[in-house]
Amino acid sequence: MNHPEAESLLKIVVTDPMMSRHLDLLRATVTSPADWLVCDFGQGELLELVPDVDIYVGFHFTAEMAGLVRSLKLLQVSGAGVERIALEALPPGVLVANTYHHERSIAEYVLMVMLALARQLIPSDRHLRQGVWDNVWFNPALSPYQTLRHQSLGLIGFGHIGAEIARLARSFDMQIVAIKRRPDPALATQHEVDWIGGPDALPELLKISDFVVVAVPLTDQTRGLLGREQLALMKPTAYLINIARGPIVDESALYAALKEQKIAGAALDVWYNYAPLEGKPMLPATMLFHQLENVIMTPHNSGITAETFKRRAEDVVDNINRFIQNRPLRNLVQPKQ
């Protein structure tokens, strides 16, 4: 049986610019007539649209917007993170779902930066442009690079992203360990991982890993999870890769560890300061990471590939059709399953 509200023309607003790129797909495959509205988040007209919207597609929804809701039945988050959705402010009965499909893109990024860090790719490029040859034949004081084979990879978090990183890393013959909030011994066997421990195994993971990848959501429990004490447990030859959220790693402690070379380096795709959506220039942290040669810096784009957003658009269509047909939604966030 269809939802009664789906029998009339649905009003659907899309505020995610990456979803608006797939508007033809959305329009063509939603099974009920709909009035599609595309609006950039932050524009004043959005507040005027919200009261009459049935379905909202985007990754921002403020408490102010929630207070204006009259018709909203489905809030389809266009990505995995829901920290910018005012869940507690939404009226009862509003369904909230999210989508993923960024795990392969992020896993490829992690392998890319592991190789770049291990081979000192970016410093070598920078130095050669200045006429300096980072090669043991020209400078015998240099050490040969390490391959990834038999290096230890420690995954802090083993959800969609962690599992995909592990799958790709196995092809490099890496030794893989992980921690998970609720570890399941069967997961280690299923994913061919050496071991998966609980949060109490974090110190051991940090001590043995050559590469530590942060892949957990930002919550009250994970904020500041890696501070000065935890970073001090890492090998001086180890690298940290953060593709989760900046504040999971204490900013000052990380900067000090990198500047003082307590750890070998880092690849950081997530940050502590974010530029406004208009794209005005802004440094991504208070600390001077941009002055450190042992850091690869990227602007939160590890998951941004054409594949990610095409598959997310397909998820959005599927969930809208499920809503129209009164079928269970995929990736339901609220009410909790």
C-alpha positions as CSV (number, residue, x, y, z in Angstrom):
1,M,0.0,0.0,0.0
2,N,1.4,3.4,-0.9
3,H,1.8,6.3,1.5
4,P,-1.3,8.6,1.3
5,E,1.0,11.5,0.9
6,A,2.6,10.0,-2.1
7,E,-0.7,10.0,-4.0
8,S,-0.4,13.7,-4.6
9,L,2.5,15.5,-6.3
10,L,5.5,15.1,-4.0
11,K,7.6,18.1,-3.3
12,I,11.3,17.1,-3.2
13,V,14.1,19.6,-2.5
14,V,17.7,18.8,-3.3
15,T,20.4,20.9,-1.6
16,D,23.5,18.8,-2.3
17,P,25.2,20.1,-5.4
18,M,26.6,16.6,-6.2
19,M,23.1,15.2,-6.1
20,S,21.8,18.0,-8.3
21,R,24.3,16.9,-10.9
22,H,22.3,13.6,-11.1
23,L,18.9,15.3,-11.3
24,D,18.1,13.7,-14.6
25,L,18.6,10.2,-13.0
26,L,16.6,11.1,-10.0
27,R,13.7,12.5,-12.1
28,A,13.7,9.6,-14.5
29,T,13.7,6.8,-11.9
30,V,11.5,8.0,-9.1
31,T,8.2,6.1,-9.6
32,S,5.8,8.9,-8.5
33,P,5.3,12.3,-10.1
34,A,7.2,14.9,-8.1
35,D,8.0,18.6,-8.1
36,W,11.8,18.7,-7.9
37,L,13.3,21.8,-6.4
38,V,17.1,22.5,-6.4
39,C,18.3,25.0,-3.9
40,D,21.8,25.7,-2.6
41,F,22.0,25.2,1.2
42,G,22.3,28.5,3.0
43,Q,20.2,30.5,0.6
44,G,17.3,32.4,2.1
45,E,14.8,30.9,-0.2
46,L,15.4,27.5,1.3
47,L,13.7,28.5,4.6
48,E,10.7,29.5,2.5
49,L,10.6,26.1,0.8
50,V,11.1,23.9,3.9
51,P,7.5,24.1,5.4
52,D,6.0,22.5,2.3
53,V,8.7,19.9,1.4
54,D,7.8,16.2,1.6
55,I,11.3,14.8,0.9
56,Y,14.6,16.6,1.6
57,V,17.9,15.4,0.0
58,G,21.1,17.0,1.4
59,F,23.7,16.8,4.1
60,H,22.7,20.0,6.1
61,F,19.5,20.4,8.1
62,T,19.5,22.9,10.9
63,A,17.3,23.2,14.0
64,E,15.9,26.4,12.5
65,M,14.8,24.4,9.5
66,A,13.4,21.6,11.6
67,G,11.2,24.2,13.4
68,L,9.6,25.2,10.1
69,V,8.7,21.6,9.1
70,R,5.0,20.9,8.3
71,S,5.0,18.2,5.6
72,L,8.4,16.6,5.8
73,K,8.3,12.8,5.9
74,L,11.7,11.7,4.6
75,L,15.1,13.3,5.1
76,Q,17.5,11.5,2.9
77,V,21.0,12.4,3.8
78,S,23.2,12.4,0.7
79,G,26.3,11.0,2.5
80,A,27.3,8.9,5.4
81,G,27.8,11.6,8.1
82,V,24.7,12.9,10.0
83,E,26.5,15.3,12.3
84,R,25.2,18.3,10.4
85,I,21.6,17.1,10.6
86,A,19.6,18.4,13.6
87,L,18.2,14.9,14.4
88,E,16.9,15.8,17.9
89,A,15.0,18.9,16.5
90,L,13.1,17.0,13.9
91,P,9.3,16.3,14.5
92,P,8.4,12.7,15.5
93,G,7.7,10.6,12.5
94,V,10.2,12.0,10.1
95,L,12.3,9.2,8.6
96,V,16.0,9.8,8.3
97,A,18.3,7.6,6.1
98,N,21.8,8.0,4.9
99,T,24.0,6.4,2.2
100,Y,27.6,5.3,1.8
101,H,29.5,4.1,-1.3
102,H,32.6,6.1,-0.4
103,E,34.5,3.2,1.1
104,R,36.2,2.1,-2.2
105,S,37.3,5.7,-3.0
106,I,38.6,6.3,0.5
107,A,40.4,2.9,0.6
108,E,42.1,3.8,-2.7
109,Y,43.2,7.1,-1.2
110,V,44.6,5.4,1.9
111,L,46.7,3.0,-0.3
112,M,47.8,6.0,-2.4
113,V,49.0,8.0,0.6
114,M,50.6,5.0,2.3
115,L,52.7,4.4,-0.9
116,A,53.5,8.2,-1.2
117,L,54.6,8.4,2.5
118,A,56.6,5.2,2.4
119,R,58.4,6.3,-0.8
120,Q,58.6,10.0,0.2
121,L,57.0,10.9,-3.1
122,I,56.0,14.5,-2.4
123,P,59.3,15.6,-0.8
124,S,61.2,13.9,-3.6
125,D,59.2,15.7,-6.2
126,R,59.6,19.0,-4.4
127,H,63.4,18.6,-3.9
128,L,64.1,17.5,-7.5
129,R,62.4,20.6,-8.8
130,Q,65.1,22.4,-6.8
131,G,67.9,20.2,-8.3
132,V,68.3,18.0,-5.2
133,W,68.3,14.2,-5.9
134,D,66.8,12.1,-3.1
135,N,68.6,8.9,-4.2
136,V,71.1,6.8,-2.3
137,W,73.4,6.8,-5.3
138,F,73.7,10.5,-5.1
139,N,73.4,10.8,-1.3
140,P,74.7,7.6,0.5
141,A,73.5,9.0,3.8
142,L,69.8,8.4,2.8
143,S,68.1,5.1,3.7
144,P,66.4,2.9,1.1
145,Y,62.6,3.1,1.1
146,Q,60.4,0.4,2.6
147,T,57.9,-1.6,0.6
148,L,54.4,-2.1,2.1
149,R,55.0,-5.9,2.1
150,H,54.9,-7.2,5.7
151,Q,54.3,-3.7,7.1
152,S,51.7,-3.5,9.9
153,L,48.5,-1.6,9.2
154,G,46.4,-0.6,12.2
155,L,42.8,0.3,11.5
156,I,41.0,2.3,14.2
157,G,37.5,1.4,13.2
158,F,36.3,-1.5,11.1
159,G,33.1,-0.5,9.4
160,H,32.4,0.0,5.7
161,I,35.7,2.0,5.2
162,G,38.0,-0.1,7.4
163,A,36.9,-3.4,5.8
164,E,37.5,-2.0,2.3
165,I,40.9,-0.7,3.3
166,A,41.8,-4.1,4.7
167,R,40.6,-5.8,1.5
168,L,42.9,-3.7,-0.7
169,A,45.8,-3.8,1.7
170,R,45.8,-7.6,1.7
171,S,47.0,-7.4,-2.0
172,F,50.1,-5.7,-0.7
173,D,50.8,-8.5,1.7
174,M,50.4,-6.2,4.8
175,Q,49.8,-7.5,8.3
176,I,46.4,-6.0,9.4
177,V,45.0,-5.4,12.8
178,A,42.0,-3.4,13.8
179,I,39.8,-2.3,16.7
180,K,36.1,-1.9,16.7
181,R,33.6,-0.7,19.4
182,R,31.9,-4.2,19.4
183,P,34.5,-6.6,18.1
184,D,33.3,-9.9,16.6
185,P,36.0,-12.6,16.4
186,A,34.3,-14.0,13.2
187,L,35.1,-10.7,11.4
188,A,38.8,-11.2,11.6
189,T,38.5,-14.6,9.9
190,Q,36.0,-13.3,7.3
191,H,38.2,-10.4,6.3
192,E,41.5,-12.2,6.7
193,V,42.7,-9.8,9.4
194,D,45.3,-10.8,12.0
195,W,43.0,-9.7,14.8
196,I,40.2,-7.3,15.7
197,G,40.0,-6.1,19.2
198,G,37.9,-3.8,21.3
199,P,38.7,-0.2,22.3
200,D,41.0,-1.5,25.1
201,A,43.3,-2.9,22.4
202,L,44.1,0.6,21.1
203,P,47.5,0.9,22.9
204,E,48.6,-2.4,21.4
205,L,47.5,-1.4,17.9
206,L,49.4,1.9,18.2
207,K,52.6,0.2,19.4
208,I,52.8,-2.4,16.6
209,S,51.5,-0.5,13.5
210,D,53.6,1.0,10.8
211,F,50.6,2.8,9.4
212,V,47.6,3.9,11.7
213,V,44.4,4.8,9.9
214,V,41.6,6.6,11.7
215,A,38.3,5.4,10.4
216,V,35.7,5.9,13.2
217,P,32.8,8.4,13.4
218,L,33.2,11.5,15.5
219,T,31.2,11.0,18.7
220,D,31.5,12.1,22.3
221,Q,33.5,8.9,22.9
222,T,35.9,9.3,19.9
223,R,36.6,13.1,20.2
224,G,40.2,13.4,21.2
225,L,40.7,9.6,21.1
226,L,44.3,10.1,20.0
227,G,46.1,12.6,22.2
228,R,49.7,13.2,23.3
229,E,49.7,10.0,25.4
230,Q,48.4,7.8,22.6
231,L,50.6,9.3,19.8
232,A,53.6,8.7,22.1
233,L,52.9,4.9,21.8
234,M,53.4,5.0,18.0
235,K,56.8,3.9,16.5
236,P,59.0,6.9,15.4
237,T,58.9,5.3,12.0
238,A,55.1,5.1,11.8
239,Y,52.6,7.2,9.9
240,L,49.2,8.4,10.8
241,I,46.4,8.7,8.2
242,N,43.1,10.4,9.2
243,I,40.2,10.1,6.8
244,A,37.5,10.2,9.5
245,R,37.1,13.6,11.3
246,G,39.8,16.0,12.4
247,P,38.9,16.3,16.1
248,I,39.3,12.6,16.7
249,V,43.0,13.4,16.9
250,D,44.0,16.2,19.2
251,E,45.3,19.0,17.0
252,S,48.1,20.3,19.2
253,A,49.4,16.8,20.1
254,L,49.5,15.8,16.5
255,Y,51.3,18.9,15.4
256,A,53.9,18.5,18.1
257,A,54.4,14.8,17.3
258,L,55.0,15.6,13.6
259,K,57.1,18.8,14.2
260,E,59.3,17.0,16.7
261,Q,59.4,13.9,14.5
262,K,58.1,11.7,17.2
263,I,56.2,10.0,14.4
264,A,57.5,9.8,10.8
265,G,54.6,11.6,9.1
266,A,50.9,11.9,8.4
267,A,48.4,12.1,5.6
268,L,45.4,14.3,6.7
269,D,42.2,14.6,4.7
270,V,40.0,15.9,7.5
271,W,40.6,19.0,9.5
272,Y,39.9,21.4,12.4
273,N,38.9,24.5,10.4
274,Y,36.7,24.4,7.3
275,A,36.4,27.1,4.7
276,P,32.8,28.4,4.2
277,L,30.8,26.8,1.4
278,E,31.5,29.8,-0.9
279,G,35.1,28.4,-1.0
280,K,37.0,31.4,0.4
281,P,40.6,30.6,1.2
282,M,41.2,29.4,4.7
283,L,44.0,27.3,6.3
284,P,42.5,24.0,7.7
285,A,44.0,24.2,11.2
286,T,45.2,26.6,13.8
287,M,48.6,24.8,14.0
288,L,51.0,25.2,11.1
289,F,50.7,21.8,9.5
290,H,51.2,23.4,6.1
291,Q,54.8,24.2,7.1
292,L,55.7,20.6,7.8
293,E,57.4,18.5,5.1
294,N,56.3,15.2,6.6
295,V,52.5,15.9,6.1
296,I,50.4,15.2,3.0
297,M,47.4,17.6,3.2
298,T,44.2,17.1,1.1
299,P,40.9,19.1,1.4
300,H,38.5,16.3,2.6
301,N,38.3,14.9,-0.9
302,S,39.3,11.2,-0.3
303,G,35.8,10.0,-1.0
304,I,35.0,12.4,-3.9
305,T,34.9,10.3,-7.0
306,A,32.4,10.0,-9.8
307,E,31.6,6.5,-8.7
308,T,30.8,7.6,-5.1
309,F,28.2,10.1,-6.2
310,K,26.7,8.0,-9.0
311,R,26.0,5.2,-6.6
312,R,24.8,7.5,-3.9
313,A,22.3,9.0,-6.3
314,E,21.1,5.4,-7.1
315,D,20.6,4.9,-3.3
316,V,18.7,8.2,-3.0
317,V,16.3,7.1,-5.8
318,D,15.9,3.6,-4.3
319,N,15.0,5.0,-0.9
320,I,12.5,7.5,-2.3
321,N,10.8,4.7,-4.2
322,R,10.8,2.6,-1.1
323,F,9.1,5.4,0.8
324,I,6.5,5.8,-1.9
325,Q,5.8,2.1,-2.0
326,N,5.8,1.8,1.8
327,R,8.7,-0.5,1.9
328,P,11.5,-0.5,4.5
329,L,14.2,2.1,3.9
330,R,17.9,1.2,3.5
331,N,20.4,2.7,6.0
332,L,17.7,4.0,8.3
333,V,19.2,6.3,10.9
334,Q,16.0,7.6,12.6
335,P,14.0,6.1,14.1
336,K,16.7,3.6,14.9
337,Q,16.3,0.1,13.6
